[in-house]
Amino acid sequence: MNNISEEPKGDRSKGPNFIESIIENDLRAGKNNGKVVTRFPPEPNGYLHIGHAKAICLDFGMAEKYGGICNLRFDDTNPVKESVEYIDSIKEDIRWLGFDWGDREFYASDYFDKLYKFAEALIEKGLAYVDDQSSEDIASQKGTPTQPGKESPFRNRSAAESLDLFQKMNRGEFPEGSRVLRAKIDMASPNMHMRDPVIYRIIKAPHHRTGSKWNVYPMYDFAHGQSDYFEGITHSLCTLEFEVHRPLYDWLIDQLKTGDYRPRQIEFNRLNLTYTVMSKRLLLQLVNEREVSGWDDPRMPTLSGMRRRGYTPEAIKKFITRIGYTKVEALNDIGLLEHAVREHLNQITPRVFAVLDPLKVVITNYQKSGEEIELINNPEEPSMGSRKIPFGREIYIERSDFMEDPPGKFFRLKPGGEVRLKGAYVVVCDKVVKDAATGEVTEVHCSYLPETRSGGAEANRKVKGTIHWVPVSEAIDIEVRLYDRLFVAEEPTASKDVDFRQHLNPESLKIITAKAEPSLAEAKHGDLFQFQRLGYYCVDSESTPEAPVFNQTVTLKDRWGKR
């Protein structure tokens, strides 16, 4: 793994990446009759994470750019780990990112009959055999990258015997783990994946689409390339860990193809992020052990979690464009993702007032009633208009915006000091009220300067500090969920000697009750806001009109580049 990647310099869109160059060369050469057909092939054994988003953007993006098509194909070859829930969530995530596969929804299980017949043909050609050994024995015979493996004692059994055993395996006559079907390639190959790989195993579990028809199921390496071939895929785009699988991919295609056409596998770097894990197995472990509330927990790197947290598809795609596609693995700083989210939300979100840690301010000389303050919703987007907030004698401010004994450059509220209430008046701190028992400040008494509001004689009065506020009489209570990194280590899985769960951040979620302006009572699930001076927030799926819940999306301050 490389060092944490820095923000890419320049505009990557000015020139093609290496994958685009390959496709363009193929088109110039007239390969595949000028067609581009890609596919996104997720396994339905978990929810998609942001790493999958990188593959989705590439698979669908290349098809779109070059006038081709992209299939959605579920690699449903292991019924023990798969479910319809995962399939539905995957389709929802792809559509949320802005892509559509039309009527091209396929499943590896669509090809089980063809794959089974192909396996039988390999056996008949002497290119596959049934092995009666345990998985442990097979693994022990594999050898090492520098030492050849040992041939199975069943490697040279006759084609007729292997075919009969394979058919009995499928009829359910043998228990799970008792036999496998292996391709007969080369036990001395320097590529471990070519040393007689297992291509079928016994699984006695009903399949979500084929029921109990099958008792044997193909391995991923066997089903993947063949499914590409059956669908006419021209460019099979995979992450770098499949580079060593490519010789097997090509060998199997060689045994299957009947003409000049063949799909081409091209590998690119994975999306790796700091302070998280990108393994579905580990994410499932977090879910099952209730370290998080579910796959859509806003701390998770899943697309459903990011959607719930308030990340936008536009921001995710912008981030992916920035990091690009290369042949070099890198660890990307999650701060760059947050930077992209912040950039987009700054453009599209209305500004509102919320006070997370309220301190009451009493404006002792304020006598008006029914006054409203008009505020612009988003200075970046004038078309978003404005709103009005009630103003009154009592308001809430952030406790951190007042200090009784501040340092020299503290420009917010302090005894004898003045500050502007955003959109409203300048107030001067006259008195501090404390709890007699604890000494904690409970109220701050101020006087306001009536001519300092917009339109007044002193509207342009120079004041170094401006703070937000919420009227006490009209404030609503909202639950706010504040999020930090899920892990305290940049690479939670870096050490094989330390369980990644030991790096979980016990402070990754903090739930508070805050005070907010009354307009937020009408906020609906998925609505996005900037809490002024605080950050960006999203209405959670658990929110109700009676009990509003807001998730912190990202802080207002950009931490990218400030490590």
C-alpha positions, 0 to 999 in steps of 0.5 A: 500500500502506498502512502496516503494519496494527496489531492490530485493536481489538475483536471483528470478529465483533460486526457484519457486514463489507461482504460479509456486508451485501451477502449479507444485503441480497440475501437480504432482497430475495429475490434468487437465490431465497434461495440463496447459492452461492460458489466457490473457484477456484484455478489449479493452477499452484502451491501455495496460500499464506496469501493463498489461505487468506483467500479459502478462509475467505471463500468457504466461510465465507459459504456455511456462514454463510448455509446455502449451498454452496461449489464448488471449481473449478480454473481449469485453462485453461493446461496449460503451467503446471498439474499434478495435483501442484498439484491434489492439494496444493490439495485437501489444504490446503483440507481441512487448513483444515477445509473440504469441498466434498463432491461439488462439485469442478469444473474450467474444463475441464468447460466447454471445449465450452460456452466454445468455442461461446460464443466462436463465438457472439460471432464470429457476432454481430460481437462477437469477431474473430481478430487475426493480430498478435503480442502485442507489436503488440497491446500497443503498440496498447492506448494508455494510461489517458488515451489511447485505443487504436488499432484492430487492422487485423483488427478489421473482418474478416468474422464468416465469416472470423474463424469459419473462422480460429478453427476452424482455430486449434483444429484446430492449423493455426497455430503458437502466438502467430500468432493470437488471438481478441479480444472486440470492445468499445471501444478508447477505453474508459477501462478498459484491460481493455475494449479488445478483450481477448484471450479465446482463444490457441493453446497446443499442449500436452496438458491433464491432463484433456482430452488433446490435444482442444484447441489453443486455450484460454480466457483467465482473464477469459473462462472465469472469469465464464462458469464462475460462470454455468454453476454458478449462483454467486450471489456471486463473491468476488475480491481487489481487483485484479479490480475493474477486470476487473468491467466485462469480467466483466459484459459477457461475462455480458450476452452469455451470460445468457438470464434475470434470473439473473447472478452478482455479483462482489464484491472484497475486499483481499488478504492481504499479509504483511511479510518475504515474497512472495505471488506464486506466480510468485516463490515458484515462482522460489525453488523452481526456483532452490533458494533454498528446499528446496521448496514446503513449506519451513517458511520459505515462506508456503505452507500446506504450508510453514506446516503443516510448520513447525507452524502450526495451521489454528485459528491461521491462521483466527484471524489472518484473522478479526482482520485482516478483509475490507475494500476497503483494501489493507494490509500486515499485520505477520507478527508478528500471525500469529505472535501468533495461532499462539503463542496457540493453541499455548500452549493445546494443546502439552505442555511439554518440556525441550530444551537447544539450546546445552548446558553440562554441570553436575556436581552434586558432592554428589548421590549418589542413583540412579533419581530421577525428577522429575514435571512438569506437561505443560501448566498451561493444560490440566490434562487433559494430565497429567504426565510424569517425567524422570530426574534425575542427578548430571550435567545439561545447561543452556543455555550462556546460563543461566550467566555467569562475570562477569554484570551486576547483574541476571543471575538465572541461574547464576553463581559463588557464585550459586544457581538453581532447576532447574525442578521439582527442586532449588536448586543453588549454583555452586561451581566453573568448569572451563575448556578450558586452550587456549581458556578456554571454560567446559566444565563448571560444578560445583555442589552441590544443597540436598536440602530444596529439592525439592517436599515438602522443608523448603525447597521454598519457598526464594526464588530469583530464577532458574529454569532448565530442564535435561536429564539427561546420561545419558538425553538424546537428540540431536535436530536442531533447525532454527531459522528466521528471516524469509525476507527481511530487507526488510519489502517485498521487492518494493517497489522495481522497481529491485532484484531481490527475491532480493537481500533474501533472508536468509542467516541464515533457517535454522540447523541445530543438534544439541540435547539433549532429554529422553528422552520426545521419542524417541517424538515423531511427525511433526506432534507439537507441543511447547513447549520450555520457555523457548525456543519452540514446535517441531514434528516434521518430516516428515523425522524418524525415531526414529533421527534426530529432527528438530524445526522451530522454529514460533515463538519463545516471546517475542511480538514483536508490538507490540514493533517 
